[in-house]
Each structure stands twice: as structure tokens, then as C-alpha cells.
């Protein structure tokens, strides 16, 4: 039962009063070319959810309503003739699921909106975690029948660690679902985050009549159909209560009563609390029917923050020092949060997805990869509409751009126009499952090496090459990762492999205070040493006790569960 908190009592009048504060001033296209003006026009957000909550479908509708695409795909059936715009891999089209994050840019109401669709399946959570480091806000999709599910909890915890603002969309209200008050109660209880409803449903399932919009004090009437546009839905002001009661009967009165209870029990709207990740506005609708989606798109523009400052690390005299990078800073800087191979099967290209943190990108500018201190010369720089690309004339902080490269760029790399700094926070977790790669046709060894190198650079799987020789090892956090890599090796690299079990159950990246200490450790455990796709040394273990025993024997060896910690330690060591 939803227990009212000791806050302002709710009513249609108080709901309207609270809702007024939701609307931020609408920003029209600026005539100024300053970095600050362009940065304020940017909104960069990720869509997150448990599998099958309707995340990818909602992504399609947001693109449709912004005018970015003309027809939405269908992800209901594996053999559908159309597939989701954001699902471009062959295996995604076959299974009807997202297994990799996708980046899409669109224009809406004078703003540049960068949307990142993420995999919902827990086996691809690493990809989602990395995407969440590149956004300024998140849109959480909840299945109204199932409520808050396990993967949603994990993703929200990641958002809360970074204080990422979250907008909540309760989907599938046209089905038989749970009561809205119960859903709000569960969100607050499970996620530890107060809710502030902005729209409210009238009925559900076959009796779903529409939503009451507290921002506009009107009711939008629901009609089923996947091709309906937002302006085609009928809207009735709440001042015409008699008309609404005559049309929707008891369902309308029940909705008003539930809405008032929710307003009385929920926290009043506080934009600062939302920006701090301590309050979530809640919207209801049906993504597949295009209903309630426009309200969410408006909320992204009105509520979500523009790009903010980002912390980086400087290594001065082998000591790490924090530096805050402002989006308006004139120097260009960005971080690679995703690498994708073979987006264009005809060219076998690799795209490094870069979140711009400061300054402006223009074609032809000189860039440097800080990890290697080498100049970066991308063959092209593009923005994305899933697999469709457009050349970049200019891009600002908050934008996601793709650098077409032929190697030399890895996940987590910082790219600047000269400044020596390093962005941190991109997670590479130690794998929990291992398989040995066995090549079916020995004549395809070159293709296997190329495929594993590129897939390892992507972060789709972690690839380990034993120092003592032998077959390559794959490390993952979920079984489905192995299946995807096996499929991609066959379809993208014409390389059939068999995956076999091995004795290893974990890994830790290692560093030492001196080269001599590291050599002694390697000599003591030669069969457990391996290097990953970033050429970082790792210790393979068969049980948790292995690490403890090795640590006791070699106290000056450092075991890192995150690869970025190992990388930072190496930089500090010089």
C-alpha cells in the first residue's frame, strides 16, 4: 500500500502548482556561435531497462516523433521484415533483442538530442555501464505489469553512483497491469528514490482511456495504433470534468482520486533534486501505440541537464592530480566509451565512439591519443542514426561522434587537441567466466587473430593471450556474450570456432612497484600470466583463494579488479 509521506496534500490545484516548476525555459536556436550557447542546446541521455520492457520500441518512437526517421521498425518477431532502427547487428535482427548499445542524434525544438539505446540483458551490462559514463541523464523504462525488475535495479545503482538524473516511463498501460500507486510505491521502495508523477493514467488494459497531463492540466485520449502521430490524439481540458466523466465514467473519477493520493504522498517537484539524482519524474503511456511518448521527449528537453563539468586526472611528477574540465573550455577533449567493428560490412571499418567533454570539433583539427601520445588521424568523423552516418561539420561538448580508425584507439582513451589529461571512470570488470577458443579450420588463423583483436578492442568480450602460449581465452560476465562472439566470428570474419571450458574462473590485472618485483611474480606463475586486448598484464585464477595466496606470497604486487585502476597505476609508475 502506498503510504503518504508528511508532505503537501494533493489536489488538482496543487498538482498544477507543482507542475509549473517542471517547465524550464525553452531554448531556441542561438544566434551566438559561442561554445556555451551551443553546449546549452545539447541533451545526451541513455535509455535503460530490464529486457522486454519496451526500451528499443520507445527509442524508435522518440526518433519518429523528432522527425529523425519516417517509419518505426518492429522488434516483435525474429523474422519481421522490419527491424528496430537501433538494432543493426544480424544477431540482433534474428533474436529481436539488443546486444550492443546504439547511438543516435536528432534535432528537436531547437536542441541537439543525443540518444543512446543500451542492451537490457544482464550479460551485456558492461556495455551499458560504459554508456552510462557518457550521458548526462537516463530514461528508465518500466513494464507496468512487472514493475521494477532485477536488471533495472542494477542499472539504477550505477546511475545513483554517478548521481545521474533519471526520468521514469511506465510502459504498456494498454495491457492488464498493476495499479499506478503500487508501481510508484515499488519504485520508491526498491530504488530508494522519491517519485513525482507528471502524467497519470485513466484506466488500464482494454479500458485504458488515456493520461492526465499535470503540466498542461488536460487529458489526452488514447487510441490504439502504431502509426498515429502525437497531434492526432484528442486532448480535453480538465476544466470539462462533466464531459470527461460522461465519456470515461468511473475510470476517470478513480484516476483523479489516485492522482490526488499520489500527489499528496509524493514529493513536490524539485528540479535541483532531480538534477542531483534524488527525485524522478514519472510518465505513463504505451510506447508501441505512440502514446505518452511526446510528453517524455518534451521532458528530456525541458528537464534534463545540458553537459556539465567532468573530472579528469593529470599525472604530474608521477603523481595523479584531479582536474575539472568545463564543457565551455576552448580546448577539445573527449573520451572513447565504445569501439565497434564492422558497422559497415563492406568496408570492415572500426568506429571509436567519442563523448566530447569540452571545446569544439572541426574537420582537420590535430588530435592526440593521450595513452600513446600519438597523433590521431581518423579517415572520417561522423554522427549517427544507428547504421546511417553523416559527416560532422562541427560538434560540441555533449555530442557523440564517431572516429573511423584503423587501430590505435581503445576503450577509455582520452583524445585532446593537445592538453595532457586523462578521463577515468570507464569500467572494465574482471570476467567471471572463461572459455578456450578452438579454431575449426587451422587455415583461418589470421582471420581469428584479427577478429579476436577487434572484438576485444570493442569490449564485446575480453580476450586473453596466455604468455606461455596456447589457445586464446575469452572472458565474460555472462554466457550470452560467448554466443554473440562465436556468431560474429562466423558471420563477420568467416571464422568457425568451438568454445571449450577451461579451469580459470577469474582474473585480476596486476601491477608492481618495481619491474624487478613484477619479473619475480611472472617467473613464479608463468602459466597464469596473460595479456588482454589492451596489452595489460593479468593473473588468471582458478578460485578466489588463488589471489589471496599470491598476495600473501608477493605483498608488493597489486591485484586490480578494474582494468582502469591498473592503467592508472602504470601511468603513475611512469
Buried (B, 14 or more C-beta within 10 A) or exposed (E): EBEEEEEBEBBBEBBBBBBEEBBEEEBEEEEEEEBBBBBBBBBBBBBBBBBBBBBBBBBBBBBBBBEBBEEBBBBEEEEEEEBBBBBBBBBBBEBBBBBBBBBBBBEBBEBBBBBBBBBBBBBBBBBBBBBBBBBBBBBBBBBBBBBBBEBBEBBBEBBBEEEBBBBBBBBBBBBEBBBBBBBBBBBBEBBEBBBBBBBBBBBBEEEBBBBBBBBBBBBBBBEEEBEBEBEEBEEBEBEEBEEBBEBBEEBBBBBBEBBBBBBBBBBBBBBEBBBEBBBBBBBBBBBBBBBBBBBBBBBBBBBBBBBBBBEBBEBEEEEBEEBEBBBBBEBBBBBBBBBBBBBEEEEBBBBBBBBBBBBBBEEEEEBBBBBEEEEBEBEBBBBBBBBEBEEBEEBBBBBBBBBBBEEBBBBBBBBBBEBBBBBBBBBBBBBEBBBBBEBEEEEBEEBBBBBBBBBBBBBBBBBBBBBEEEBBBBBBBBEBBBBBBBBBBBBBBEBBBEBEEBEBBBBBBBBBEEEEBBEBBBEEBEEBBBBBBBEBBBBBBEEEEBBEEBBEEBEEBBBBBBBBBBBBBBBEEE
